[in-house]
Amino acid sequence: MSNSSSLTEFLLLAFADTWELQLLHFSLFLGIYLAALLGNGLIITAVACDHHLHTPMYFFLLNLSLLDLGTISTTVPKSVANSLWNTRAISYLGCAAQVFLFFFLLGGEYSLLTVMAYDRYVAICKPLHYGTIMGSRACVRMAAAAWASGFLNALLHTGNTFSIPLCKGNVVDQFFCEIPQILKLSCADSYLREVGLSVVSLCLAFGCFIFIVLSYVQIFTAVLRIPSEQGRHKAFSMCLPHLAVVSLFVSTAFFAYLKPPSLSSPALDLVVAVLYAVLPPAVNPLIYSMRNKELKDALRKTKGWI
């Protein structure tokens, strides 16, 4: 395959050479995917059906669950199907669609996590103005802006990546179409546009990260001033799940896209990709429901209806 115009498909990373190990990969990824579907599906149903959860915090959590479902559904089913049918192929258009959807949903999730940090900041640091600042219209606009930012980010990166000439074969060293792995197939120096665009995106992402950190500095300062232990416990139970989700997401995604080439290896790239693309959608429902009594009660009701 001499250039991108002659490419009709890409070959994704094969997890194993033997059928037994492929079956293990199929079972493991299928189990994670079903857990993500169940957990996020229950949260979406609980928030939608329980009027006690019709608040800004749970509205944003519902959007996060939708984004998580979309993210894991973009990458895992194709990998599972390839293992089952003993193939590595993904069509050129399928790969482009996967890159677009993955960046759209991942970018939207990061923007939404930033919005959720602001929601927690207003709830704890400005409780008297919470109803005014976080009205229903404002929440809808913030969520829409998060989705729109992910869409724009995906459009720019996908269009730019697939306009670059590819002259180093069609083997992608990842279980899904990931931009850094596709860029490795590009001709010398032709990937610099995408690198420049990535730098701009990373600067914006870093700005969001600084905003989240500053929000939590203010939040923890305010929480430590709460005189009652019960009040502090309630405030921490509202914030710690979000902080845990942000930490997992940011640390793994930033490492995946910022690690130096000297650290890159197929095994490490695979582990990091699983940590930022597959694991969060499965564990986020557990993190958010673990210390949340309201959500636990709503989930019990949902299980009763089912």
N, C-alpha and C positions, 0 to 999 in steps of 0.2 A: 504494500500500500504506500504509494509515494507521496500523496497529499490528501488533504481532507475532502477534496471534491470526489475522490474515488472511494472514500470510506462508506460502507453500507452498514457496518456493525462494529461494536467494540467487544473485546473479550474481558470479562471481569475476573477478579481474583478467585482462584479455586482454593477452597479451604483445605481440601485433602485429596489425595490420589486414590485412596481406597474407598469402596462403597460403604464400608462400616463407619468410617470417619465422616463421610458425607451424610450418612443417616443421623449420626450424632449431631452434626451441625444443623441439619434439618429439624430435629427434635428440639434442640436448645433454642434456636431462633423462633420456631413456631410457638414454643411455650412462653417465651418473652413477649411475643406479639399478642398472643391470646390474653396474657396478663394485662398488657397495656390496654387492649380493647375493653376488657372487663372493668378494670379500675377507672379508666377515663369515662367509659360509658355510664358507669354507676354515678360518678360525680356529675356528669352532664344531666342525667335523669333526675338526680336528687335536687340539684340547684334549680332546674326548670320547674319541677313539680311542687317543691316545698316553698310556700310563700314566706316562711321565716328566713329563707336564704336569699330573698330578693333584695340584696344590699350590694353596694359597689364592690366590696371585697369578693363576694361570691360570683358576681357578674364577671369580674376579671378572671376568676378561677375557672369559670365555665369556658371562657375564651381560650385560656391556657390549655385546658383539656382538649378542646377542638384542634388547636395547633399541634399538640402532642400526638393526637391520633393521626393527623395528616402527615406529620414528620416521619413517624415510624411506618406508616402505610406506604410512603414513597420509596423506602429502601428495602425493608425486610421481606415483603412478599415476593419480590423478584428474586432475591437471594435464596429464599426458601424453595421457590419453584425451580431455580437452576440446579440446586442440590438434588432435588427430587428427580429431575429429568436428566441429571448428569450432563449438564451443558454449562457453558460460561458466557454465552452470547447475549448481547442486548443491542437492539437496532440503534442506528445513528439518531433517529428522531426520538426513540425511547430514552436514550442517554441524555439528549438535550432537554426532554420533558422532565426527567428525573433531577437534573441539575437545577432547572427553573423552580420546580415545586419544592425541592429541598431548601434552596436559598430563600424562597418566598416564605415558607413556614418557619424556618430557623430564624430568619431576620425578624419576622413578625413576633416570634416568641421572645426574642431578646428585647425588642421594643416594649412588649407587654410587661415583661419583668421589671423594666424601668418605670413604667406607669404604676405597677403594683407597689413599688418602693415609695413612690410619691403618695399613693393612697394610704399606705401605712404611716408615712410621715404626717400627713394631715390629720389622720385619725388619732394619733398619739400626741403630737405637738400642738395641734390647733383643733381640739375636740369641739369647741363651741362654734367653730365656723365650718365644721365638717359637712353638715347638711347643705350649706350654701355652696361651698367650693365643689363638692363631689355630688352635684345634682345628677339626675338621670340623663339629661342632655349632655352634660360635660363628660360623663362616663362613656356614653355612646361615641362621642367625638374622639375621646382618647383611645378607645378600642379600635375605632375605624382608622385613626392615624397610625396605630401600631401595625395593623394589617396592610395599610397602604404603603408604609415605609418598607415592609418586607417585599411587597410586590415590585416596587421601584428598584430596590436593591437587586432582586432576582433578575429583573428585565435587563439591567445594565450588565451584570456579570455573565448571564447566559449569552446575550447577544455578542458581548466582547469575546468570550472564551471560544465560541463556535465560529467566530469570524477569523480566528488565528489559523494559519496553515499548519497542518499536522503532518510530519514527515518521518516520524520514528515508530511506525507501526500502529497497531490498534489494541495493544494489551494494556489495560488499566489495572494497576497494582492495588486494587481496593475492591470490596464486595459491592460497591455501588459507584456511580459516576461522580467522583469528587474532583473539584476543580484543580487542586494542586497536582493530582495524579494525571489529569488530562494535559496539563501544561507541560508535564515531562515529555509528552509526545510531540510537542511543538518544535518547529524549526528554530535554529539559533537566533536569539535576539527578538524574535517575533512575539514573544510572550510579555515584553516589557510594558505594553499598554495595560494588560491585565494586572501586572504587578503594581503599576501606578494606581489603578482603580482600587485594588485591594488595600493599598496604603491609605487611600481616602476613606474607605469603608472602615478600616481598623481604627483610624483616628476618631471617626464618629462613634464606633463601638466603645473606644476607650473613654470618650466623653460621657457616654451613658454609664459606664462603669464608675467613673468618678462621681457622677450624680448619685448613683446608688450608694456608694461608700459614704458620701457626705450626708445623705438622708439618714443612714443608719447611725452615724456618729451623733446626729441630732436626736434620733429616736432613743438610743441607749442613754444619752445624757438626761433626756426627759424621764425615761423609765426609772432610772436610779434615784430620781427626786420624788417618786411616788412614795408616800409614807407607809401605806399598808402593803404587807407581803402578798396578800391576795390580789391586789391591784397590779403589782409588779409581775406576778405569775401570769395573770391574764394577758398583760401587754406582751410579755415574752412569748407566750403561746401563740399570739397573733403574728409575731414577727419572725421567730426562729425557723418555721417551715419555709417561708419565702427566702430567708437568708441561706438556708441549706440548698435549696433548688438553684439559686443564683450562683452559689459557690461551685457546685458541681458543673453547671452549664458553662460558666465563664472559664474556669480553670482548664477544663478539657478542650473546649473549642479554641481558646486562645493558644493553647499548646499545639493543637493540631495545625493551626495556620501560621504560627509564629516560630515554631521550632527551627533551629538552624539545620541546613542540609546534612551536616555531619552526623546529626542524631537520627536522621531518617533511615528506617529499615522496614521491610514489608511487615515483620511481626509487630514492631512498635506502632507503625501507622494503623495496622488493623485493630490493635488493642485500644488506641486512642479514639479511633472512629466509632468503635462499639460503645466506648464510654460517653461520647458526646452526642451520638446519633441514635443509639438503640436503648441504652440504659435509662436516661432521664424520663422518657415517656412512660416507662414501666414503673419506675419508683416514685415519680412525682405524686400520684394519687395516694400512695402509702405515706409519704412525708407530710402531705397536707391534712390527711385524716387522722394521723397518729395521736396528735394532742388537741384535736378540735372536737369538743363535745357536741356542738351544734351539727357539724357535718356527720359525725358518727350516728347521731339520732336520726338524721335525715336518711342516711344510708340504710339504717335498720328498717325504716319505713319503706324505702324503695325495695329492699329484699323481700319485705312482707307482701308488697304488691306483685312482685314477680312470682 
